Amino acid sequence: MPEILEIEQTEAEGVQIVKPEWDSWVVEIPQEIIEAQGLAKNSLVVLTYQNGKIESELTSPSSKMKAISKRLLEKIV
């Protein structure tokens, strides 16, 4: 069963409102949702505003980026 994620809304001082230049933005998926849904670690969601609706697309790290990260970690450890 899906869980409801409550997001606290706060007022930020000194925040300047600007006109967006793109119709899409990327949001990090919280780790607890990634684990609960069985998503790949570090998955992101791309939100796109189009025709009065917000569409979403899940993205995961590419296999090429995973391989590069693994090699870097092996060199460090």
C-alpha positions as CSV (number, residue, x, y, z in Angstrom):
1,M,0.0,0.0,0.0
2,P,1.4,3.4,-0.9
3,E,2.5,5.7,1.9
4,I,1.7,9.4,2.2
5,L,4.7,11.6,2.4
6,E,4.0,14.8,4.3
7,I,6.1,17.8,3.2
8,E,6.4,20.7,5.6
9,Q,5.9,24.0,3.8
10,T,7.9,27.0,5.2
11,E,8.4,30.6,4.4
12,A,12.0,31.5,3.4
13,E,13.3,34.9,4.0
14,G,15.2,36.6,1.2
15,V,14.0,34.2,-1.4
16,Q,13.6,35.8,-4.8
17,I,10.8,34.6,-7.1
18,V,12.0,34.2,-10.7
19,K,10.3,33.2,-13.9
20,P,11.2,29.5,-14.6
21,E,13.3,28.9,-17.8
22,W,12.4,25.2,-18.0
23,D,9.3,23.2,-17.7
24,S,11.1,20.3,-16.0
25,W,12.9,19.8,-12.7
26,V,14.6,16.9,-11.0
27,V,13.8,15.8,-7.4
28,E,15.7,13.3,-5.2
29,I,13.6,10.4,-4.0
30,P,13.9,9.9,-0.3
31,Q,15.8,6.8,0.7
32,E,12.9,5.3,2.6
33,I,10.7,5.4,-0.5
34,I,13.5,4.0,-2.6
35,E,13.8,1.0,-0.2
36,A,10.0,0.6,0.2
37,Q,9.5,0.5,-3.6
38,G,12.5,-1.5,-4.5
39,L,14.0,1.3,-6.7
40,A,17.7,1.6,-7.6
41,K,19.8,3.4,-5.1
42,N,20.1,7.2,-5.9
43,S,17.0,7.1,-8.2
44,L,15.6,10.5,-9.2
45,V,12.3,11.6,-10.5
46,V,12.0,14.1,-13.4
47,L,8.8,16.3,-13.1
48,T,7.6,18.0,-16.3
49,Y,4.8,20.5,-16.6
50,Q,3.0,20.0,-19.9
51,N,-0.6,20.9,-21.0
52,G,-1.7,21.8,-17.5
53,K,-0.5,18.5,-16.0
54,I,2.7,17.4,-14.2
55,E,4.2,14.2,-15.7
56,S,6.8,12.2,-14.0
57,E,9.6,9.9,-15.1
58,L,11.9,7.8,-12.8
59,T,15.6,7.8,-13.6
60,S,18.3,5.6,-12.2
61,P,22.1,5.9,-12.5
62,S,23.3,4.5,-15.8
63,S,25.4,1.3,-15.9
64,K,28.3,3.4,-17.2
65,M,28.1,5.8,-14.2
66,K,27.8,2.8,-11.9
67,A,31.0,1.3,-13.4
68,I,32.9,4.6,-13.1
69,S,31.8,5.0,-9.5
70,K,32.8,1.4,-8.6
71,R,36.3,1.9,-10.1
72,L,36.7,5.1,-8.2
73,L,35.7,3.5,-4.9
74,E,38.0,0.6,-5.5
75,K,40.9,3.0,-5.9
76,I,40.0,4.9,-2.8
77,V,39.4,1.9,-0.5
